[in-house]
Amino acid sequence: SSEAEELTLLVAAQTGYLGVYLANLGKPKPYQAQVRRSGKKVHLGNFATAEEAALCVARSPEGQEAAE
């Protein structure tokens, strides 16, 4: 969980989390995690829940930097 790892999940409008997008409605893993790296979108994976995708973003170097 985010508390156990001391991660900050950043809030955004569409899914509730920054870097998390509902991209594949009706699929087992509809949420995508993305960050921007050197100005380019980097896909981090697909997840079953928005919170799982947000944890992936929070664990990324970009997520760690944004939380500081």
HTML snippet that shows the backbone in 3Dmol.js (N, CA, C, O; Angstrom):
<script src="https://3Dmol.org/build/3Dmol-min.js"></script>
<div id="view" style="width:600px;height:400px;position:relative"></div>
<script>
const pdb = `
ATOM      1  N   SER A   1       0.835  -1.190   0.000  1.00  0.00           N
ATOM      2  CA  SER A   1       0.000   0.000   0.000  1.00  0.00           C
ATOM      3  C   SER A   1       0.872   1.243   0.000  1.00  0.00           C
ATOM      4  O   SER A   1       2.063   1.183   0.306  1.00  0.00           O
ATOM      5  N   SER A   2       0.263   2.369  -0.347  1.00  0.00           N
ATOM      6  CA  SER A   2       1.026   3.610  -0.411  1.00  0.00           C
ATOM      7  C   SER A   2       1.534   4.031   0.957  1.00  0.00           C
ATOM      8  O   SER A   2       2.615   4.611   1.059  1.00  0.00           O
ATOM      9  N   GLU A   3       0.770   3.749   2.022  1.00  0.00           N
ATOM     10  CA  GLU A   3       1.209   4.120   3.366  1.00  0.00           C
ATOM     11  C   GLU A   3       2.436   3.314   3.781  1.00  0.00           C
ATOM     12  O   GLU A   3       3.371   3.869   4.360  1.00  0.00           O
ATOM     13  N   ALA A   4       2.446   2.022   3.496  1.00  0.00           N
ATOM     14  CA  ALA A   4       3.560   1.166   3.883  1.00  0.00           C
ATOM     15  C   ALA A   4       4.850   1.589   3.194  1.00  0.00           C
ATOM     16  O   ALA A   4       5.931   1.469   3.771  1.00  0.00           O
ATOM     17  N   GLU A   5       4.742   2.083   1.967  1.00  0.00           N
ATOM     18  CA  GLU A   5       5.927   2.510   1.219  1.00  0.00           C
ATOM     19  C   GLU A   5       6.191   3.996   1.356  1.00  0.00           C
ATOM     20  O   GLU A   5       7.177   4.497   0.816  1.00  0.00           O
ATOM     21  N   GLU A   6       5.323   4.718   2.075  1.00  0.00           N
ATOM     22  CA  GLU A   6       5.429   6.157   2.242  1.00  0.00           C
ATOM     23  C   GLU A   6       5.448   6.876   0.891  1.00  0.00           C
ATOM     24  O   GLU A   6       6.288   7.744   0.651  1.00  0.00           O
ATOM     25  N   LEU A   7       4.508   6.501   0.010  1.00  0.00           N
ATOM     26  CA  LEU A   7       4.385   7.120  -1.304  1.00  0.00           C
ATOM     27  C   LEU A   7       3.277   8.156  -1.284  1.00  0.00           C
ATOM     28  O   LEU A   7       2.316   8.035  -0.524  1.00  0.00           O
ATOM     29  N   THR A   8       3.414   9.172  -2.119  1.00  0.00           N
ATOM     30  CA  THR A   8       2.380  10.180  -2.280  1.00  0.00           C
ATOM     31  C   THR A   8       1.699   9.940  -3.616  1.00  0.00           C
ATOM     32  O   THR A   8       2.352   9.940  -4.660  1.00  0.00           O
ATOM     33  N   LEU A   9       0.375   9.735  -3.585  1.00  0.00           N
ATOM     34  CA  LEU A   9      -0.397   9.574  -4.811  1.00  0.00           C
ATOM     35  C   LEU A   9      -0.948  10.943  -5.176  1.00  0.00           C
ATOM     36  O   LEU A   9      -1.678  11.551  -4.393  1.00  0.00           O
ATOM     37  N   LEU A  10      -0.601  11.431  -6.364  1.00  0.00           N
ATOM     38  CA  LEU A  10      -0.994  12.767  -6.780  1.00  0.00           C
ATOM     39  C   LEU A  10      -2.374  12.734  -7.423  1.00  0.00           C
ATOM     40  O   LEU A  10      -2.681  11.828  -8.197  1.00  0.00           O
ATOM     41  N   VAL A  11      -3.202  13.719  -7.103  1.00  0.00           N
ATOM     42  CA  VAL A  11      -4.599  13.739  -7.527  1.00  0.00           C
ATOM     43  C   VAL A  11      -4.757  14.457  -8.869  1.00  0.00           C
ATOM     44  O   VAL A  11      -4.116  15.477  -9.122  1.00  0.00           O
ATOM     45  N   ALA A  12      -5.624  13.902  -9.723  1.00  0.00           N
ATOM     46  CA  ALA A  12      -5.979  14.512 -11.005  1.00  0.00           C
ATOM     47  C   ALA A  12      -7.467  14.279 -11.258  1.00  0.00           C
ATOM     48  O   ALA A  12      -8.111  13.525 -10.528  1.00  0.00           O
ATOM     49  N   ALA A  13      -8.009  14.917 -12.280  1.00  0.00           N
ATOM     50  CA  ALA A  13      -9.450  14.920 -12.501  1.00  0.00           C
ATOM     51  C   ALA A  13     -10.046  13.604 -13.005  1.00  0.00           C
ATOM     52  O   ALA A  13     -10.932  13.062 -12.344  1.00  0.00           O
ATOM     53  N   GLN A  14      -9.610  13.073 -14.127  1.00  0.00           N
ATOM     54  CA  GLN A  14     -10.304  11.955 -14.782  1.00  0.00           C
ATOM     55  C   GLN A  14     -10.432  10.716 -13.906  1.00  0.00           C
ATOM     56  O   GLN A  14     -11.538  10.210 -13.715  1.00  0.00           O
ATOM     57  N   THR A  15      -9.327  10.224 -13.375  1.00  0.00           N
ATOM     58  CA  THR A  15      -9.345   8.986 -12.602  1.00  0.00           C
ATOM     59  C   THR A  15      -9.153   9.225 -11.118  1.00  0.00           C
ATOM     60  O   THR A  15      -9.321   8.318 -10.302  1.00  0.00           O
ATOM     61  N   GLY A  16      -8.803  10.443 -10.780  1.00  0.00           N
ATOM     62  CA  GLY A  16      -8.512  10.750  -9.392  1.00  0.00           C
ATOM     63  C   GLY A  16      -7.023  10.745  -9.092  1.00  0.00           C
ATOM     64  O   GLY A  16      -6.608  11.156  -8.008  1.00  0.00           O
ATOM     65  N   TYR A  17      -6.204  10.278 -10.051  1.00  0.00           N
ATOM     66  CA  TYR A  17      -4.753  10.191  -9.833  1.00  0.00           C
ATOM     67  C   TYR A  17      -3.986  10.738 -11.033  1.00  0.00           C
ATOM     68  O   TYR A  17      -4.332  10.463 -12.183  1.00  0.00           O
ATOM     69  N   LEU A  18      -2.952  11.507 -10.755  1.00  0.00           N
ATOM     70  CA  LEU A  18      -2.096  12.051 -11.796  1.00  0.00           C
ATOM     71  C   LEU A  18      -1.344  10.928 -12.498  1.00  0.00           C
ATOM     72  O   LEU A  18      -0.768  10.061 -11.840  1.00  0.00           O
ATOM     73  N   GLY A  19      -1.344  10.938 -13.824  1.00  0.00           N
ATOM     74  CA  GLY A  19      -0.622   9.941 -14.605  1.00  0.00           C
ATOM     75  C   GLY A  19      -1.404   8.664 -14.843  1.00  0.00           C
ATOM     76  O   GLY A  19      -0.873   7.709 -15.409  1.00  0.00           O
ATOM     77  N   VAL A  20      -2.677   8.633 -14.411  1.00  0.00           N
ATOM     78  CA  VAL A  20      -3.519   7.443 -14.567  1.00  0.00           C
ATOM     79  C   VAL A  20      -4.681   7.789 -15.488  1.00  0.00           C
ATOM     80  O   VAL A  20      -5.372   8.788 -15.293  1.00  0.00           O
ATOM     81  N   TYR A  21      -4.883   6.938 -16.501  1.00  0.00           N
ATOM     82  CA  TYR A  21      -5.914   7.176 -17.499  1.00  0.00           C
ATOM     83  C   TYR A  21      -6.775   5.930 -17.673  1.00  0.00           C
ATOM     84  O   TYR A  21      -6.264   4.810 -17.684  1.00  0.00           O
ATOM     85  N   LEU A  22      -8.072   6.129 -17.809  1.00  0.00           N
ATOM     86  CA  LEU A  22      -8.986   5.030 -18.107  1.00  0.00           C
ATOM     87  C   LEU A  22      -8.977   4.886 -19.619  1.00  0.00           C
ATOM     88  O   LEU A  22      -9.597   5.681 -20.325  1.00  0.00           O
ATOM     89  N   ALA A  23      -8.269   3.867 -20.121  1.00  0.00           N
ATOM     90  CA  ALA A  23      -8.024   3.762 -21.547  1.00  0.00           C
ATOM     91  C   ALA A  23      -8.716   2.575 -22.203  1.00  0.00           C
ATOM     92  O   ALA A  23      -9.026   2.636 -23.393  1.00  0.00           O
ATOM     93  N   ASN A  24      -8.964   1.513 -21.475  1.00  0.00           N
ATOM     94  CA  ASN A  24      -9.487   0.290 -22.076  1.00  0.00           C
ATOM     95  C   ASN A  24     -10.741  -0.171 -21.348  1.00  0.00           C
ATOM     96  O   ASN A  24     -10.769  -1.264 -20.783  1.00  0.00           O
ATOM     97  N   LEU A  25     -11.770   0.655 -21.361  1.00  0.00           N
ATOM     98  CA  LEU A  25     -13.014   0.336 -20.677  1.00  0.00           C
ATOM     99  C   LEU A  25     -13.524  -1.031 -21.134  1.00  0.00           C
ATOM    100  O   LEU A  25     -13.563  -1.314 -22.332  1.00  0.00           O
ATOM    101  N   GLY A  26     -13.911  -1.874 -20.183  1.00  0.00           N
ATOM    102  CA  GLY A  26     -14.409  -3.203 -20.500  1.00  0.00           C
ATOM    103  C   GLY A  26     -13.331  -4.277 -20.506  1.00  0.00           C
ATOM    104  O   GLY A  26     -13.648  -5.459 -20.633  1.00  0.00           O
ATOM    105  N   LYS A  27     -12.075  -3.899 -20.373  1.00  0.00           N
ATOM    106  CA  LYS A  27     -10.963  -4.850 -20.322  1.00  0.00           C
ATOM    107  C   LYS A  27     -10.632  -5.167 -18.862  1.00  0.00           C
ATOM    108  O   LYS A  27     -10.981  -4.390 -17.973  1.00  0.00           O
ATOM    109  N   PRO A  28      -9.961  -6.299 -18.600  1.00  0.00           N
ATOM    110  CA  PRO A  28      -9.607  -6.643 -17.212  1.00  0.00           C
ATOM    111  C   PRO A  28      -8.681  -5.616 -16.542  1.00  0.00           C
ATOM    112  O   PRO A  28      -8.738  -5.430 -15.327  1.00  0.00           O
ATOM    113  N   LYS A  29      -7.846  -4.965 -17.322  1.00  0.00           N
ATOM    114  CA  LYS A  29      -6.934  -3.949 -16.777  1.00  0.00           C
ATOM    115  C   LYS A  29      -7.123  -2.645 -17.556  1.00  0.00           C
ATOM    116  O   LYS A  29      -6.320  -2.327 -18.433  1.00  0.00           O
ATOM    117  N   PRO A  30      -8.176  -1.892 -17.243  1.00  0.00           N
ATOM    118  CA  PRO A  30      -8.513  -0.715 -18.051  1.00  0.00           C
ATOM    119  C   PRO A  30      -7.706   0.541 -17.759  1.00  0.00           C
ATOM    120  O   PRO A  30      -7.758   1.494 -18.535  1.00  0.00           O
ATOM    121  N   TYR A  31      -6.965   0.563 -16.660  1.00  0.00           N
ATOM    122  CA  TYR A  31      -6.250   1.789 -16.281  1.00  0.00           C
ATOM    123  C   TYR A  31      -4.802   1.747 -16.756  1.00  0.00           C
ATOM    124  O   TYR A  31      -4.098   0.759 -16.550  1.00  0.00           O
ATOM    125  N   GLN A  32      -4.365   2.836 -17.395  1.00  0.00           N
ATOM    126  CA  GLN A  32      -2.982   2.958 -17.855  1.00  0.00           C
ATOM    127  C   GLN A  32      -2.238   3.930 -16.956  1.00  0.00           C
ATOM    128  O   GLN A  32      -2.780   4.949 -16.528  1.00  0.00           O
ATOM    129  N   ALA A  33      -0.979   3.592 -16.680  1.00  0.00           N
ATOM    130  CA  ALA A  33      -0.092   4.494 -15.944  1.00  0.00           C
ATOM    131  C   ALA A  33       0.902   5.072 -16.938  1.00  0.00           C
ATOM    132  O   ALA A  33       1.517   4.334 -17.707  1.00  0.00           O
ATOM    133  N   GLN A  34       1.060   6.394 -16.924  1.00  0.00           N
ATOM    134  CA  GLN A  34       1.991   7.073 -17.824  1.00  0.00           C
ATOM    135  C   GLN A  34       2.711   8.190 -17.090  1.00  0.00           C
ATOM    136  O   GLN A  34       2.167   8.805 -16.173  1.00  0.00           O
ATOM    137  N   VAL A  35       3.938   8.440 -17.508  1.00  0.00           N
ATOM    138  CA  VAL A  35       4.695   9.597 -17.038  1.00  0.00           C
ATOM    139  C   VAL A  35       5.327  10.267 -18.248  1.00  0.00           C
ATOM    140  O   VAL A  35       5.354   9.700 -19.340  1.00  0.00           O
ATOM    141  N   ARG A  36       5.828  11.463 -18.048  1.00  0.00           N
ATOM    142  CA  ARG A  36       6.590  12.154 -19.096  1.00  0.00           C
ATOM    143  C   ARG A  36       8.063  12.065 -18.736  1.00  0.00           C
ATOM    144  O   ARG A  36       8.476  12.426 -17.634  1.00  0.00           O
ATOM    145  N   ARG A  37       8.836  11.582 -19.677  1.00  0.00           N
ATOM    146  CA  ARG A  37      10.274  11.424 -19.498  1.00  0.00           C
ATOM    147  C   ARG A  37      10.959  12.122 -20.663  1.00  0.00           C
ATOM    148  O   ARG A  37      10.776  11.725 -21.814  1.00  0.00           O
ATOM    149  N   SER A  38      11.730  13.134 -20.386  1.00  0.00           N
ATOM    150  CA  SER A  38      12.402  13.921 -21.435  1.00  0.00           C
ATOM    151  C   SER A  38      11.399  14.434 -22.463  1.00  0.00           C
ATOM    152  O   SER A  38      11.678  14.446 -23.662  1.00  0.00           O
ATOM    153  N   GLY A  39      10.237  14.857 -21.989  1.00  0.00           N
ATOM    154  CA  GLY A  39       9.220  15.424 -22.866  1.00  0.00           C
ATOM    155  C   GLY A  39       8.381  14.410 -23.618  1.00  0.00           C
ATOM    156  O   GLY A  39       7.499  14.802 -24.382  1.00  0.00           O
ATOM    157  N   LYS A  40       8.622  13.121 -23.431  1.00  0.00           N
ATOM    158  CA  LYS A  40       7.876  12.086 -24.141  1.00  0.00           C
ATOM    159  C   LYS A  40       7.048  11.269 -23.157  1.00  0.00           C
ATOM    160  O   LYS A  40       7.469  11.027 -22.026  1.00  0.00           O
ATOM    161  N   LYS A  41       5.855  10.843 -23.604  1.00  0.00           N
ATOM    162  CA  LYS A  41       5.014   9.976 -22.774  1.00  0.00           C
ATOM    163  C   LYS A  41       5.635   8.592 -22.699  1.00  0.00           C
ATOM    164  O   LYS A  41       6.033   8.027 -23.718  1.00  0.00           O
ATOM    165  N   VAL A  42       5.717   8.049 -21.497  1.00  0.00           N
ATOM    166  CA  VAL A  42       6.232   6.694 -21.286  1.00  0.00           C
ATOM    167  C   VAL A  42       5.122   5.884 -20.616  1.00  0.00           C
ATOM    168  O   VAL A  42       4.647   6.235 -19.536  1.00  0.00           O
ATOM    169  N   HIS A  43       4.720   4.805 -21.269  1.00  0.00           N
ATOM    170  CA  HIS A  43       3.678   3.919 -20.759  1.00  0.00           C
ATOM    171  C   HIS A  43       4.304   2.976 -19.737  1.00  0.00           C
ATOM    172  O   HIS A  43       5.266   2.273 -20.046  1.00  0.00           O
ATOM    173  N   LEU A  44       3.761   2.959 -18.521  1.00  0.00           N
ATOM    174  CA  LEU A  44       4.311   2.125 -17.448  1.00  0.00           C
ATOM    175  C   LEU A  44       3.559   0.810 -17.280  1.00  0.00           C
ATOM    176  O   LEU A  44       4.057  -0.105 -16.624  1.00  0.00           O
ATOM    177  N   GLY A  45       2.367   0.705 -17.865  1.00  0.00           N
ATOM    178  CA  GLY A  45       1.622  -0.543 -17.769  1.00  0.00           C
ATOM    179  C   GLY A  45       0.133  -0.328 -17.637  1.00  0.00           C
ATOM    180  O   GLY A  45      -0.345   0.796 -17.485  1.00  0.00           O
ATOM    181  N   ASN A  46      -0.597  -1.445 -17.700  1.00  0.00           N
ATOM    182  CA  ASN A  46      -2.050  -1.456 -17.525  1.00  0.00           C
ATOM    183  C   ASN A  46      -2.380  -2.130 -16.203  1.00  0.00           C
ATOM    184  O   ASN A  46      -1.707  -3.078 -15.799  1.00  0.00           O
ATOM    185  N   PHE A  47      -3.422  -1.639 -15.524  1.00  0.00           N
ATOM    186  CA  PHE A  47      -3.754  -2.113 -14.185  1.00  0.00           C
ATOM    187  C   PHE A  47      -5.253  -2.271 -14.016  1.00  0.00           C
ATOM    188  O   PHE A  47      -6.036  -1.621 -14.708  1.00  0.00           O
ATOM    189  N   ALA A  48      -5.651  -3.141 -13.089  1.00  0.00           N
ATOM    190  CA  ALA A  48      -7.059  -3.419 -12.826  1.00  0.00           C
ATOM    191  C   ALA A  48      -7.747  -2.259 -12.125  1.00  0.00           C
ATOM    192  O   ALA A  48      -8.934  -2.020 -12.344  1.00  0.00           O
ATOM    193  N   THR A  49      -7.012  -1.533 -11.281  1.00  0.00           N
ATOM    194  CA  THR A  49      -7.611  -0.411 -10.550  1.00  0.00           C
ATOM    195  C   THR A  49      -6.792   0.859 -10.743  1.00  0.00           C
ATOM    196  O   THR A  49      -5.602   0.812 -11.054  1.00  0.00           O
ATOM    197  N   ALA A  50      -7.453   1.985 -10.553  1.00  0.00           N
ATOM    198  CA  ALA A  50      -6.766   3.273 -10.652  1.00  0.00           C
ATOM    199  C   ALA A  50      -5.696   3.389  -9.570  1.00  0.00           C
ATOM    200  O   ALA A  50      -4.633   3.962  -9.810  1.00  0.00           O
ATOM    201  N   GLU A  51      -5.971   2.844  -8.370  1.00  0.00           N
ATOM    202  CA  GLU A  51      -4.986   2.940  -7.293  1.00  0.00           C
ATOM    203  C   GLU A  51      -3.714   2.145  -7.624  1.00  0.00           C
ATOM    204  O   GLU A  51      -2.612   2.611  -7.335  1.00  0.00           O
ATOM    205  N   GLU A  52      -3.848   0.959  -8.223  1.00  0.00           N
ATOM    206  CA  GLU A  52      -2.662   0.181  -8.615  1.00  0.00           C
ATOM    207  C   GLU A  52      -1.821   0.960  -9.628  1.00  0.00           C
ATOM    208  O   GLU A  52      -0.594   0.980  -9.541  1.00  0.00           O
ATOM    209  N   ALA A  53      -2.491   1.600 -10.588  1.00  0.00           N
ATOM    210  CA  ALA A  53      -1.779   2.399 -11.587  1.00  0.00           C
ATOM    211  C   ALA A  53      -1.102   3.593 -10.924  1.00  0.00           C
ATOM    212  O   ALA A  53       0.032   3.934 -11.263  1.00  0.00           O
ATOM    213  N   ALA A  54      -1.797   4.232  -9.973  1.00  0.00           N
ATOM    214  CA  ALA A  54      -1.234   5.382  -9.267  1.00  0.00           C
ATOM    215  C   ALA A  54      -0.008   4.975  -8.450  1.00  0.00           C
ATOM    216  O   ALA A  54       0.951   5.742  -8.362  1.00  0.00           O
ATOM    217  N   LEU A  55      -0.023   3.791  -7.856  1.00  0.00           N
ATOM    218  CA  LEU A  55       1.149   3.307  -7.118  1.00  0.00           C
ATOM    219  C   LEU A  55       2.330   3.130  -8.053  1.00  0.00           C
ATOM    220  O   LEU A  55       3.462   3.444  -7.685  1.00  0.00           O
ATOM    221  N   CYS A  56       2.083   2.630  -9.261  1.00  0.00           N
ATOM    222  CA  CYS A  56       3.156   2.476 -10.236  1.00  0.00           C
ATOM    223  C   CYS A  56       3.759   3.835 -10.588  1.00  0.00           C
ATOM    224  O   CYS A  56       4.980   3.980 -10.653  1.00  0.00           O
ATOM    225  N   VAL A  57       2.903   4.825 -10.814  1.00  0.00           N
ATOM    226  CA  VAL A  57       3.379   6.177 -11.118  1.00  0.00           C
ATOM    227  C   VAL A  57       4.172   6.721  -9.934  1.00  0.00           C
ATOM    228  O   VAL A  57       5.240   7.303 -10.122  1.00  0.00           O
ATOM    229  N   ALA A  58       3.660   6.538  -8.714  1.00  0.00           N
ATOM    230  CA  ALA A  58       4.328   7.057  -7.511  1.00  0.00           C
ATOM    231  C   ALA A  58       5.698   6.416  -7.304  1.00  0.00           C
ATOM    232  O   ALA A  58       6.604   7.053  -6.768  1.00  0.00           O
ATOM    233  N   ARG A  59       5.855   5.161  -7.725  1.00  0.00           N
ATOM    234  CA  ARG A  59       7.137   4.463  -7.576  1.00  0.00           C
ATOM    235  C   ARG A  59       8.161   4.876  -8.633  1.00  0.00           C
ATOM    236  O   ARG A  59       9.356   4.631  -8.466  1.00  0.00           O
ATOM    237  N   SER A  60       7.706   5.494  -9.707  1.00  0.00           N
ATOM    238  CA  SER A  60       8.614   5.897 -10.787  1.00  0.00           C
ATOM    239  C   SER A  60       9.464   7.082 -10.327  1.00  0.00           C
ATOM    240  O   SER A  60       9.073   7.801  -9.408  1.00  0.00           O
ATOM    241  N   PRO A  61      10.620   7.291 -10.956  1.00  0.00           N
ATOM    242  CA  PRO A  61      11.442   8.461 -10.597  1.00  0.00           C
ATOM    243  C   PRO A  61      10.674   9.770 -10.747  1.00  0.00           C
ATOM    244  O   PRO A  61      10.842  10.683  -9.939  1.00  0.00           O
ATOM    245  N   GLU A  62       9.832   9.868 -11.774  1.00  0.00           N
ATOM    246  CA  GLU A  62       9.051  11.080 -11.999  1.00  0.00           C
ATOM    247  C   GLU A  62       8.027  11.298 -10.894  1.00  0.00           C
ATOM    248  O   GLU A  62       7.799  12.429 -10.464  1.00  0.00           O
ATOM    249  N   GLY A  63       7.415  10.217 -10.437  1.00  0.00           N
ATOM    250  CA  GLY A  63       6.461  10.306  -9.337  1.00  0.00           C
ATOM    251  C   GLY A  63       7.123  10.703  -8.044  1.00  0.00           C
ATOM    252  O   GLY A  63       6.580  11.505  -7.285  1.00  0.00           O
ATOM    253  N   GLN A  64       8.297  10.148  -7.784  1.00  0.00           N
ATOM    254  CA  GLN A  64       9.051  10.492  -6.570  1.00  0.00           C
ATOM    255  C   GLN A  64       9.421  11.977  -6.588  1.00  0.00           C
ATOM    256  O   GLN A  64       9.314  12.665  -5.573  1.00  0.00           O
ATOM    257  N   GLU A  65       9.858  12.459  -7.755  1.00  0.00           N
ATOM    258  CA  GLU A  65      10.260  13.858  -7.882  1.00  0.00           C
ATOM    259  C   GLU A  65       9.069  14.788  -7.699  1.00  0.00           C
ATOM    260  O   GLU A  65       9.187  15.818  -7.034  1.00  0.00           O
ATOM    261  N   ALA A  66       7.916  14.438  -8.284  1.00  0.00           N
ATOM    262  CA  ALA A  66       6.721  15.275  -8.201  1.00  0.00           C
ATOM    263  C   ALA A  66       6.212  15.376  -6.767  1.00  0.00           C
ATOM    264  O   ALA A  66       5.620  16.387  -6.390  1.00  0.00           O
ATOM    265  N   ALA A  67       6.435  14.351  -5.975  1.00  0.00           N
ATOM    266  CA  ALA A  67       5.933  14.333  -4.599  1.00  0.00           C
ATOM    267  C   ALA A  67       6.786  15.154  -3.644  1.00  0.00           C
ATOM    268  O   ALA A  67       6.364  15.437  -2.522  1.00  0.00           O
ATOM    269  N   GLU A  68       7.972  15.536  -4.074  1.00  0.00           N
ATOM    270  CA  GLU A  68       8.878  16.301  -3.185  1.00  0.00           C
ATOM    271  C   GLU A  68       8.445  17.724  -2.996  1.00  0.00           C
ATOM    272  O   GLU A  68       9.103  18.480  -2.281  1.00  0.00           O
TER     273      GLU A  68
END
`;
const viewer = $3Dmol.createViewer("view");
viewer.addModel(pdb, "pdb");
viewer.setStyle({}, {cartoon: {color: "spectrum"}});
viewer.zoomTo();
viewer.render();
</script>
